[in-house]
Amino acid sequence: MTSHLLADSQVLLLDDDPHLRQALAQTLDLAGLRVHSRGTAAGLAEELEDDWPGVVISDIRMPGIDGLQLLAQLQARDSQLPVLLITGHGDVPLAVQAMRAGAYDFLEKPFASDLLLDSVRRALEMRRLVLDNRRLRLALADRQALDGRLLGQSPAMQRLRQQVGALAATQADVLILGETGAGKEVVARALHELSSRRQGPFVAINAGALAESVVESELFGHEAGAFTGASKRRIGKFEFASGGTVFLDEIESMSLDIQVKLLRLLQERRLERLGGNQAVALDIRVIAATKEDLRQASEQGRFRADLFYRLNVASLAIPPLRERGDDCLQLFQHFAESAALRHGLSLRHLEGHEQAALLRHSWPGNVRELSNAAERFALGLPLDLDGQVPLSQPNAGSLSQQVEAFERALIAAELARNHGSLRSLAEALGLPRKTLHDKLRKHGLGSQEDGQA
């Protein structure tokens, strides 16, 4: 764990000679650099946090861990961390060897202050560029990960991905709002796995599925003898999730008594096990989810208003599938391909009238319903979206309605192929660009500008 002094420093100076160490620290301090100095390298590699934005200066000759051993330890942690070595005249061959092993620079005693400052400033600038590149790569990777998890190109889904990406980088608790089957747990997992807590546990709890008689013990744990049958201590879900994330689904189903305990936990980040008196500190992030309007529930006395306001600091609303336009086609294809791969089956192509049926369906069960429909399609089973009309046949309606739906489905399917330009899309559909533009506007489909990817 990084100490406060190390975290706030730009330069870590190591030398067992207290007079030289003090002189060098003063030189660096007068140049406006934040310096932390010490006489030994023991434990330093473990104390430094990942992506520490500074530079290490170390004498080669030191008791215990010398400069070369420290270099090897730091290289194992971060091969791009700048390490400057201070050498005596007889240590120059060792310093050259260290440069080949990854040291940034070496200075032979005695050296001018300007030489030291110039080397340190160059090393700090290099470190800044390295860390900027890492952040850019991580941001790109996170965006690609979000695109792969939260599928869809509708404006609503693009906004949701942006919000998830922004909130994932924080430690704020989050309230997710969405209908049954909309994908609340998928969003919660994305928040966890794109956060700094990704190495910790993700503990999902469906509050609506917990029996009232065991909910307190399950969530908060209990001590031995807390109640009949409690023969030994039990660690609750919140305590088990320390260092990670707790996902509380159907939070509206919690009793008012449990809501009081949850509010206290969120405020204090501590809990007391059932039957115990000792407060247990927690390092958790809480993501709650509900399909209800909690403000209305609080007005009706079914949900505590203070808990609602505590949870509602950062909220995410997942749009229902019926409001996501053509996303259902992309999602259906994704789930169908995954199911076919899982079952070792080949997947047939969706016909135009089938695409039209998918687009017209209201999807009351949201993504969960669509996933099940795609699984049946992959298995070659007859699909029945409305309980009446099989997906494998044209839906009922007038001829003109079916033609309109068929045309829209064909254009939407071609749009999902991500053509690089309007010209490419028009050529694929065999339409003049002006006609295509009119049809895109008529059907309310997104258009692409020439030259855009």
C-alpha positions in Angstrom: 0.0 0.0 0.0 1.4 3.3 -1.0 2.1 5.8 1.8 0.8 9.3 1.5 4.3 10.7 1.1 5.2 8.3 -1.7 1.9 9.0 -3.5 2.5 12.8 -3.4 6.1 12.6 -4.5 7.6 13.2 -7.9 11.0 11.9 -7.0 12.1 9.1 -4.7 15.7 9.6 -3.6 17.6 6.7 -2.0 21.1 7.0 -0.6 22.6 5.6 2.6 24.9 8.7 3.0 22.7 11.2 5.0 24.7 14.2 4.0 24.6 13.5 0.3 20.9 12.6 0.5 20.1 15.9 2.3 22.1 17.9 -0.3 20.4 16.2 -3.3 17.0 16.5 -1.7 17.5 20.2 -1.1 18.6 20.7 -4.8 15.5 18.9 -6.1 13.2 20.8 -3.6 14.6 24.2 -4.6 13.9 23.3 -8.2 10.2 22.9 -7.3 10.1 19.1 -7.2 8.3 17.1 -4.5 10.9 14.8 -3.0 10.7 11.8 -0.6 14.1 10.6 0.5 15.2 7.5 2.5 18.3 5.7 3.3 17.3 2.1 2.4 15.5 0.5 -0.5 13.9 -2.2 1.6 10.2 -2.6 0.9 10.1 0.2 -1.7 8.9 -1.9 -4.7 5.9 -3.2 -2.7 5.0 0.3 -1.5 4.8 1.9 -4.9 1.4 1.9 -6.5 0.8 1.0 -10.1 1.3 3.9 -12.5 3.1 6.0 -9.9 3.9 9.2 -11.9 7.4 9.8 -10.7 11.1 8.9 -11.0 13.4 6.9 -8.7 17.0 8.1 -8.0 19.2 5.5 -6.2 22.8 5.1 -5.3 24.3 1.8 -6.6 26.2 1.0 -3.4 23.8 0.6 -0.5 23.6 -1.9 2.4 20.9 -4.5 2.1 19.2 -4.0 -1.2 21.5 -2.1 -3.5 20.6 0.0 -6.5 20.9 -2.9 -9.0 18.6 -5.2 -7.0 16.1 -2.3 -6.6 16.2 -1.8 -10.4 15.4 -5.4 -10.9 12.5 -5.3 -8.5 11.1 -2.1 -10.0 11.5 -3.4 -13.5 9.4 -6.5 -12.5 6.7 -4.2 -11.3 6.8 -1.6 -14.1 9.4 -1.9 -16.9 8.8 1.7 -17.9 9.4 3.4 -14.5 12.4 5.7 -14.8 15.3 4.8 -12.5 18.4 7.0 -12.3 21.5 5.5 -10.7 24.2 7.4 -8.8 27.6 5.8 -9.3 31.1 6.2 -7.9 34.0 6.0 -10.4 34.5 2.3 -9.9 30.8 1.6 -10.5 30.6 2.9 -14.0 30.8 -0.6 -15.6 28.0 -1.7 -13.4 26.0 1.4 -14.3 26.4 0.7 -18.0 25.2 -2.9 -17.4 22.2 -1.5 -15.5 21.4 0.8 -18.5 21.3 -2.2 -20.7 18.9 -3.8 -18.2 16.6 -0.9 -18.3 17.9 2.0 -16.1 17.0 5.4 -17.5 20.3 7.1 -16.8 23.3 7.1 -14.5 25.3 10.0 -12.9 28.9 9.6 -11.9 30.0 11.3 -8.7 30.7 14.2 -8.4 28.1 15.7 -10.7 26.7 19.2 -11.2 23.2 20.0 -9.9 22.1 21.1 -13.4 23.0 17.6 -14.8 20.8 15.9 -12.1 17.9 18.3 -12.7 18.0 18.0 -16.5 18.0 14.2 -16.2 15.1 14.2 -13.7 13.0 16.5 -15.8 13.5 14.5 -18.9 12.6 11.3 -17.0 9.4 12.9 -15.6 8.3 14.0 -19.0 8.9 10.6 -20.4 6.9 9.1 -17.5 4.0 11.5 -18.2 3.9 10.4 -21.8 4.0 6.7 -20.9 1.1 7.1 -18.4 -0.9 9.2 -20.9 -0.5 6.4 -23.5 -1.6 3.8 -20.9 -4.7 5.8 -20.0 -5.6 6.2 -23.7 -5.2 2.5 -24.3 -7.3 1.7 -21.2 -10.0 4.1 -22.3 -10.1 2.5 -25.7 -10.2 -1.0 -24.2 -13.0 0.1 -21.8 -15.0 1.6 -24.7 -14.6 -1.6 -26.8 -15.5 -3.7 -23.7 -18.7 -1.6 -23.3 -19.6 -1.9 -26.9 -19.3 -5.6 -26.6 -21.4 -5.8 -23.4 -24.0 -3.2 -24.0 -25.0 -3.8 -27.6 -27.0 -1.4 -29.7 -26.5 1.7 -31.8 -29.7 3.5 -30.8 -29.2 7.0 -29.2 -30.5 5.7 -25.9 -27.8 2.9 -25.8 -25.1 5.3 -26.9 -26.0 7.6 -24.0 -26.1 4.6 -21.6 -22.6 3.5 -22.6 -21.3 7.0 -22.1 -22.9 7.2 -18.6 -21.6 3.7 -17.6 -18.1 4.6 -18.8 -18.1 7.8 -16.7 -19.5 6.2 -13.6 -17.3 3.1 -13.7 -14.2 5.2 -13.0 -15.8 6.6 -9.8 -16.5 5.0 -6.4 -20.0 6.3 -6.2 -22.9 4.0 -5.4 -25.3 3.7 -8.3 -29.1 3.1 -8.7 -30.1 1.3 -11.9 -33.7 1.8 -13.1 -35.2 -0.6 -15.6 -38.0 -2.9 -16.5 -37.8 -6.7 -15.9 -35.4 -8.3 -18.4 -33.9 -5.0 -19.5 -30.4 -6.0 -18.4 -29.8 -4.4 -15.1 -27.3 -7.0 -13.9 -25.4 -6.7 -17.2 -25.0 -3.0 -16.6 -24.0 -3.6 -13.0 -21.3 -6.1 -14.0 -20.0 -3.6 -16.6 -19.7 -0.9 -13.9 -17.8 -3.4 -11.7 -15.5 -4.8 -14.4 -14.5 -1.4 -15.8 -13.7 0.0 -12.3 -10.7 -0.1 -10.1 -12.5 -2.9 -8.1 -12.5 -5.3 -11.0 -10.1 -7.6 -9.2 -12.4 -7.8 -6.2 -15.6 -9.9 -5.9 -18.9 -9.1 -7.6 -21.7 -10.3 -5.3 -25.2 -10.3 -6.9 -28.1 -10.4 -4.5 -31.7 -10.7 -5.5 -33.5 -9.1 -2.5 -36.8 -10.3 -3.7 -35.7 -13.9 -3.6 -34.5 -13.8 0.0 -36.9 -15.1 2.7 -37.7 -12.5 5.3 -36.5 -14.9 8.0 -32.9 -15.1 6.7 -32.4 -11.8 4.8 -30.6 -10.1 7.7 -28.3 -13.0 8.3 -27.6 -13.4 4.6 -26.7 -9.8 4.1 -25.1 -8.8 7.4 -23.9 -12.1 8.8 -24.3 -13.4 12.3 -22.3 -14.5 15.3 -22.4 -17.9 16.8 -25.4 -18.3 19.1 -27.2 -15.3 17.6 -30.3 -17.4 17.1 -31.4 -21.0 17.3 -29.3 -23.0 14.8 -26.5 -20.4 14.6 -23.7 -22.8 15.7 -20.9 -20.7 14.2 -20.1 -17.3 12.9 -21.3 -16.5 9.3 -19.9 -13.8 7.1 -22.7 -12.0 5.3 -22.8 -11.0 1.6 -21.7 -7.4 2.3 -18.7 -8.4 4.3 -17.8 -11.1 1.8 -17.8 -8.5 -1.0 -15.1 -6.4 0.7 -12.8 -4.9 -2.0 -15.4 -5.4 -4.6 -19.0 -4.6 -5.6 -22.4 -5.6 -4.2 -25.3 -5.7 -6.7 -28.7 -5.5 -4.9 -31.5 -6.3 -7.4 -35.2 -5.7 -6.6 -34.3 -3.4 -3.8 -37.9 -2.2 -3.6 -38.8 -5.6 -2.1 -36.7 -5.1 1.1 -38.6 -4.6 4.3 -38.5 -1.2 6.0 -36.4 -2.7 8.9 -33.7 -3.9 6.5 -33.8 -0.6 4.6 -32.9 1.1 7.9 -29.8 -1.1 8.3 -28.9 -0.6 4.6 -29.1 3.2 4.9 -26.7 3.1 8.0 -24.3 0.8 6.1 -24.2 3.1 3.1 -23.6 6.1 5.3 -21.0 4.6 7.7 -19.5 1.8 5.5 -19.7 -0.4 8.6 -21.9 -3.2 9.8 -22.6 -5.2 12.9 -23.2 -8.9 12.5 -26.5 -10.2 13.9 -25.9 -11.0 17.6 -22.6 -9.1 17.6 -21.5 -5.7 19.0 -18.3 -5.1 17.1 -18.5 -2.8 14.0 -16.9 -4.3 10.9 -15.4 -1.8 8.4 -16.4 -2.3 4.8 -14.7 -1.5 1.5 -17.5 -2.0 -0.9 -19.4 -0.3 -3.7 -23.1 -0.8 -3.8 -25.1 -0.9 -7.0 -28.9 -1.2 -6.4 -31.5 -1.9 -9.1 -35.2 -1.5 -9.2 -38.1 -1.8 -11.7 -40.3 0.5 -9.6 -40.5 4.2 -9.2 -38.9 4.5 -5.7 -40.0 8.1 -5.3 -43.6 7.0 -5.7 -43.0 4.0 -3.4 -41.5 6.4 -0.7 -44.6 8.6 -1.0 -46.7 5.6 -0.4 -44.7 4.6 2.6 -43.3 1.4 1.0 -39.7 2.7 0.7 -37.8 5.0 2.9 -37.4 8.4 1.4 -33.9 8.9 3.0 -32.7 5.7 1.5 -34.1 6.7 -1.9 -32.2 10.0 -1.8 -29.1 8.3 -0.6 -29.2 5.9 -3.5 -30.3 8.3 -6.1 -27.1 10.4 -6.2 -26.0 8.6 -9.3 -28.6 6.8 -11.4 -28.8 5.0 -14.7 -32.0 4.4 -16.6 -31.9 1.4 -19.0 -34.3 2.0 -21.9 -36.8 -0.8 -22.6 -36.2 -2.7 -25.8 -39.3 -1.3 -27.5 -37.7 2.2 -27.3 -34.4 1.1 -28.9 -35.4 1.0 -32.5 -33.4 -1.4 -34.6 -31.2 -2.6 -31.7 -33.4 -5.7 -31.5 -32.0 -7.0 -34.8 -28.4 -6.7 -33.7 -29.2 -8.2 -30.3 -31.2 -11.1 -31.9 -28.3 -11.9 -34.2 -25.8 -11.8 -31.4 -27.8 -14.1 -29.1 -28.7 -16.5 -32.0 -25.1 -16.8 -33.1 -23.9 -17.4 -29.5 -26.6 -20.1 -29.0 -25.7 -21.7 -32.3 -22.1 -21.8 -31.4 -22.9 -23.2 -27.9 -25.0 -26.0 -29.4 -22.7 -26.7 -32.3 -25.4 -25.8 -34.9 -25.3 -23.8 -38.1 -27.5 -20.7 -38.1 -29.9 -19.9 -41.0 -30.4 -16.4 -42.3 -33.3 -14.3 -41.0 -35.9 -13.7 -43.7 -37.2 -10.2 -44.4 -40.6 -10.9 -42.9 -39.0 -12.4 -39.8 -36.9 -9.2 -39.4 -40.1 -7.2 -39.8 -41.8 -9.3 -37.1 -38.9 -8.6 -34.7 -39.1 -4.9 -35.4 -42.8 -4.8 -34.8 -42.9 -6.8 -31.6 -43.2 -4.8 -28.4 -40.9 -7.0 -26.4 -42.7 -6.8 -23.0 -40.0 -9.1 -21.5 -37.2 -6.9 -23.0 -33.7 -8.4 -23.7 -34.4 -11.5 -21.7 -37.4 -12.3 -23.9 -35.4 -11.6 -27.1 -32.6 -13.8 -25.9 -35.0 -16.7 -25.4 -36.5 -16.1 -28.8 -33.0 -16.1 -30.4 -32.1 -19.4 -28.6 -35.3 -21.0 -30.0 -34.4 -19.7 -33.5 -30.9 -21.1 -33.2 -32.3 -24.5 -32.2 -34.6 -24.5 -35.3 -37.8 -24.4 -33.2 -40.9 -22.5 -34.4 -40.9 -19.1 -32.8 -44.1 -17.4 -31.6 -43.6 -13.8 -30.5 -47.1 -12.8 -29.9 -48.7 -16.0 -28.8 -50.5 -16.2 -32.2 -48.3 -15.7 -35.2 -45.2 -17.8 -35.8 -42.1 -15.9 -36.6 -41.4 -18.3 -39.5 -44.4 -16.9 -41.4 -45.4 -13.4 -42.5 -47.3 -11.5 -39.8 -50.9 -10.6 -40.2 -51.8 -7.2 -41.6 -52.7 -5.5 -44.9 -50.5 -6.1 -47.9 -49.3 -2.5 -47.8 -48.4 -2.8 -44.1 -46.4 -6.0 -44.8 -44.6 -4.4 -47.7 -43.7 -1.3 -45.6 -42.5 -3.6 -42.7 -40.5 -5.7 -45.2 -38.8 -2.7 -46.8 -37.9 -1.2 -43.4 -36.5 -4.5 -42.2 -34.3 -4.9 -45.2 -32.9 -1.4 -44.9 -32.4 -1.8 -41.1 -30.6 -5.1 -41.6 -28.3 -3.6 -44.2 -27.7 -0.6 -41.8 -26.6 -3.1 -39.1 -23.7 -4.2 -41.4 -22.0 -0.8 -40.7 -21.4 0.4 -44.2 -18.7 3.1 -44.4 -20.9 5.6 -46.3 -24.3 6.3 -47.7 -23.0 5.5 -51.1 -22.0 2.0 -50.0 -25.4 1.4 -48.3 -27.2 2.6 -51.4 -25.2 0.3 -53.7 -25.9 -2.7 -51.4 -29.6 -2.1 -51.6 -29.6 -1.2 -55.3 -31.2 2.2 -54.7 -30.3 5.7 -55.8 -28.9 7.7 -53.0 -31.7 10.3 -53.1 -34.3 7.5 -52.9 -32.4 5.8 -50.0 -32.3 9.1 -48.1 -36.0 9.5 -48.5 -36.7 6.0 -47.3 -34.4 6.4 -44.3 -36.3 9.5 -43.3 -39.7 7.8 -44.0 -38.9 4.8 -41.8 -37.1 6.8 -39.0 -33.8 5.0 -39.5 -30.4 6.5 -38.9 -28.5 7.7 -41.9 -24.8 7.8 -42.7 -22.8 10.6 -44.3 -20.5 10.0 -47.3 -17.0 9.1 -46.2 -18.0 8.3 -42.6 -17.1 4.9 -41.2 
